[in-house]
């Protein structure tokens, strides 16, 4: 169904290409819309499936981003945007603290919400999924960690990032093949989680491009 505000003169039943349209008053439209700039039209659509069983890898050696306990919708959206840009296989939300359908997640993903396969599950279900698919895990954590540049990301890989406030849980630092870190060269000891995820994912894609170009694999 499409809900169309009566003040949107540029829209008509003909050019929208559907008869399943509900015309509403300006007052009603303002109640059901989230932001002011919605072009006078709101769509009611079917939800995506976020179960792990719906994930289909597009690469023979999958690259996955796992985000644990992330609360800020803007960060989730930014990481979906990065996930699309780096062409990873999927983004898995572990122990979700924010509704994946939060409007700010969708808006800040700039379309990544619709292009990147997403799975939402518990830590236990995700680690079982990774083991079944023989995917190595690397946890972004400072404790007993190696610089991310020393890690071979060319094999099936999952990179796990956590909240900026508390970092990853012990679950992932215990289950992962190695803890990895991004060396901080300035005064501060951390960076935004979406920026950190981007650095790690693009290092992984850089390595994979190198192996394909140089070694032909």
Backbone torsions as a table, in degrees:
resi	resn	phi	psi	omega
1	UNK	NA	148.1	175.7
2	UNK	-118.8	130.3	176.2
3	UNK	-104.5	118.5	-174.0
4	UNK	-117.5	130.4	177.8
5	UNK	-72.5	143.6	-179.2
6	UNK	-68.9	-16.5	-178.9
7	UNK	-85.8	-1.9	-179.7
8	UNK	-89.8	83.6	-173.9
9	UNK	-67.3	-24.8	-175.6
10	UNK	-74.7	-14.5	-179.5
11	UNK	-95.5	145.1	175.0
12	UNK	-142.4	162.4	179.2
13	UNK	-61.1	-31.5	-177.3
14	UNK	-71.2	-50.3	-175.2
15	UNK	-77.1	-12.7	173.7
16	UNK	-80.0	-17.9	174.3
17	UNK	72.0	22.9	177.4
18	UNK	-151.8	150.6	176.5
19	UNK	-96.3	-8.4	-177.1
20	UNK	-85.0	66.9	-174.5
21	UNK	-125.5	136.7	176.5
22	UNK	-114.2	118.9	176.9
23	UNK	-87.6	131.7	-178.4
24	UNK	-127.5	161.3	177.8
25	UNK	-75.4	165.7	178.6
26	UNK	-58.2	-39.3	-177.8
27	UNK	-63.9	-46.3	179.2
28	UNK	-64.9	-42.3	-178.5
29	UNK	-60.2	-42.4	-179.9
30	UNK	-64.7	-28.1	179.0
31	UNK	-72.8	-36.4	-174.5
32	UNK	-95.5	-9.2	178.7
33	UNK	-92.0	153.0	-177.2
34	UNK	-92.7	-38.5	-179.4
35	UNK	-127.6	166.5	-178.3
36	UNK	-72.1	-38.9	-175.2
37	UNK	-91.4	80.2	178.3
38	UNK	-118.0	11.3	178.0
39	UNK	61.7	16.8	174.8
40	UNK	75.8	16.9	-179.2
41	UNK	-144.7	137.7	178.9
42	UNK	-130.5	134.3	-178.8
43	UNK	-107.4	141.8	172.5
44	UNK	-102.6	115.3	-172.8
45	UNK	-127.4	165.5	178.6
46	UNK	-77.6	140.4	-179.7
47	UNK	-70.1	151.0	172.1
48	UNK	-75.9	156.5	174.9
49	UNK	-88.6	130.0	-178.0
50	UNK	-114.1	13.9	179.1
51	UNK	-77.9	152.2	-175.9
52	UNK	-62.9	-29.2	-179.4
53	UNK	-66.5	-16.7	-179.2
54	UNK	-88.0	-6.1	-177.4
55	UNK	-75.9	127.5	175.5
56	UNK	-122.8	121.1	-179.3
57	UNK	-75.3	135.7	177.7
58	UNK	-95.2	-14.8	179.2
59	UNK	-111.9	146.8	178.9
60	UNK	-63.1	-33.3	176.8
61	UNK	-116.9	89.5	-171.3
62	UNK	-60.1	148.7	171.7
63	UNK	-122.5	123.3	-172.1
64	UNK	-127.4	143.2	170.5
65	UNK	-110.0	128.1	176.5
66	UNK	-114.2	129.8	178.4
67	UNK	-118.0	125.5	-176.4
68	UNK	-110.5	129.2	172.3
69	UNK	61.1	21.2	-179.6
70	UNK	-72.0	127.3	-175.6
71	UNK	-101.5	-36.0	-172.7
72	UNK	-77.4	119.0	-179.1
73	UNK	-58.1	-36.9	-179.8
74	UNK	-61.6	-37.0	178.3
75	UNK	-68.2	-40.9	178.8
76	UNK	-63.2	-44.7	178.7
77	UNK	-62.4	-41.2	179.1
78	UNK	-63.1	-37.7	-179.9
79	UNK	-72.9	-30.5	172.9
80	UNK	-66.0	-37.5	177.7
81	UNK	-63.9	-43.5	177.3
82	UNK	-67.0	-38.2	179.3
83	UNK	-59.6	-40.4	177.1
84	UNK	-67.9	-44.9	-177.0
85	UNK	-62.8	-34.1	-179.2
86	UNK	-92.9	0.1	173.6
87	UNK	59.3	40.6	178.4
88	UNK	-77.3	169.4	-174.9
89	UNK	-78.3	-36.2	178.9
90	UNK	-169.2	164.1	172.9
91	UNK	-118.3	125.6	-179.5
92	UNK	-109.2	127.8	179.6
93	UNK	-98.1	112.0	-178.8
94	UNK	-98.2	133.5	179.2
95	UNK	48.1	61.8	-172.9
96	UNK	-60.3	138.8	176.3
97	UNK	-113.4	-6.9	-179.7
98	UNK	-134.7	140.9	176.9
99	UNK	-61.8	123.8	-178.7
100	UNK	-62.7	-19.5	177.5
101	UNK	-91.5	9.6	175.8
102	UNK	-54.0	130.6	-177.4
103	UNK	-53.2	-33.8	-179.5
104	UNK	-73.4	-25.9	173.2
105	UNK	-65.0	-50.3	-176.9
106	UNK	-65.0	-44.8	-176.8
107	UNK	-65.9	-45.2	-176.8
108	UNK	-74.9	-14.0	176.4
109	UNK	-77.4	-13.4	178.6
110	UNK	49.7	42.7	178.7
111	UNK	100.5	-17.2	-179.4
112	UNK	-60.9	-27.5	177.9
113	UNK	-57.2	-31.8	-175.5
114	UNK	-96.9	-13.1	-177.0
115	UNK	-104.6	-20.8	-176.5
116	UNK	-102.4	124.9	173.5
117	UNK	-59.9	134.5	-176.0
118	UNK	-124.1	136.3	172.7
119	UNK	-124.0	141.7	179.3
120	UNK	-127.0	122.5	-176.4
121	UNK	-163.6	177.2	176.9
122	UNK	-78.2	164.7	175.9
123	UNK	-56.2	-43.8	-176.0
124	UNK	-64.3	-42.8	-179.9
125	UNK	-67.9	-36.5	-179.1
126	UNK	-69.5	-42.4	-179.4
127	UNK	-66.0	-34.7	176.6
128	UNK	-66.3	-39.5	176.4
129	UNK	-61.3	-42.9	-179.9
130	UNK	-66.8	-41.8	179.8
131	UNK	-65.1	-39.7	179.3
132	UNK	-62.1	-31.8	-178.4
133	UNK	-100.5	9.1	176.1
134	UNK	53.8	52.0	-179.0
135	UNK	-109.3	123.3	-179.9
136	UNK	-75.2	144.9	-176.9
137	UNK	-115.1	139.1	178.2
138	UNK	-129.3	120.6	-173.8
139	UNK	-98.0	125.9	177.1
140	UNK	-75.8	98.2	-176.3
141	UNK	-153.3	144.5	-176.0
142	UNK	-77.3	-26.8	-174.5
143	UNK	-69.9	126.0	176.2
144	UNK	46.3	52.4	-172.1
145	UNK	-113.0	161.1	174.9
146	UNK	-109.6	152.0	174.3
147	UNK	-62.2	138.6	-176.9
148	UNK	-58.3	-25.1	-178.8
149	UNK	-71.2	-15.5	-178.7
150	UNK	-93.4	0.6	-177.1
151	UNK	-96.0	138.8	175.3
152	UNK	-89.3	107.0	-178.7
153	UNK	-96.0	10.1	-174.3
154	UNK	-76.1	-20.7	177.4
155	UNK	-82.5	171.2	174.6
156	UNK	-53.9	122.8	-167.3
157	UNK	-138.1	141.9	169.5
158	UNK	-123.3	127.6	175.9
159	UNK	-103.3	129.5	-176.7
160	UNK	-114.8	129.0	176.2
161	UNK	-125.2	152.6	-178.8
162	UNK	-125.8	-166.3	-176.8
163	UNK	-69.8	152.9	178.3
164	UNK	-70.3	-28.7	-176.2
165	UNK	-74.8	-46.1	-173.8
166	UNK	-119.4	-10.2	-179.0
167	UNK	73.7	-164.8	-178.9
168	UNK	-77.4	153.6	176.2
169	UNK	-73.8	164.5	178.6
170	UNK	-62.0	-25.9	179.8
171	UNK	-53.6	-49.5	-175.5
172	UNK	-78.1	-33.5	177.3
173	UNK	-68.8	-26.4	177.8
174	UNK	-80.7	-38.8	-174.2
175	UNK	-84.5	-17.3	-172.6
176	UNK	-81.3	155.5	178.0
177	UNK	-66.2	-36.6	178.2
178	UNK	-159.1	149.8	168.6
179	UNK	-86.5	141.3	-179.3
180	UNK	-128.0	154.1	-179.5
181	UNK	-139.7	158.2	171.8
182	UNK	-105.5	113.4	-177.2
183	UNK	-58.1	131.1	177.3
184	UNK	-93.3	120.4	-174.3
185	UNK	-98.8	-6.7	-179.6
186	UNK	-106.4	-150.9	-178.6
187	UNK	-82.6	-38.0	-177.0
188	UNK	-74.4	154.6	-175.0
189	UNK	-107.3	7.5	179.8
190	UNK	-158.4	169.9	176.5
191	UNK	-137.4	170.4	179.0
192	UNK	-56.5	139.6	-174.7
193	UNK	-62.6	-33.9	179.8
194	UNK	-69.9	-33.0	176.5
195	UNK	-69.5	-43.5	179.1
196	UNK	-60.9	-43.0	179.1
197	UNK	-61.5	-39.5	-179.9
198	UNK	-64.1	-42.8	179.5
199	UNK	-61.0	-45.5	-177.5
200	UNK	-67.5	-42.7	-178.4
201	UNK	-67.2	-40.1	-178.2
202	UNK	-75.7	-23.9	170.5
203	UNK	-66.7	-41.0	178.8
204	UNK	-63.4	-43.7	179.8
205	UNK	-69.1	-33.8	177.2
206	UNK	-62.0	-47.0	178.9
207	UNK	-60.8	-42.1	-178.1
208	UNK	-66.9	-38.6	175.7
209	UNK	-63.4	-38.9	179.3
210	UNK	-61.4	-48.1	-179.1
211	UNK	-63.7	-38.2	178.9
212	UNK	-68.1	-42.1	-176.5
213	UNK	-76.7	-40.5	-174.6
214	UNK	-89.1	-42.3	-173.9
215	UNK	-103.3	-7.2	177.1
216	UNK	67.1	34.1	179.4
217	UNK	-123.7	NA	NA
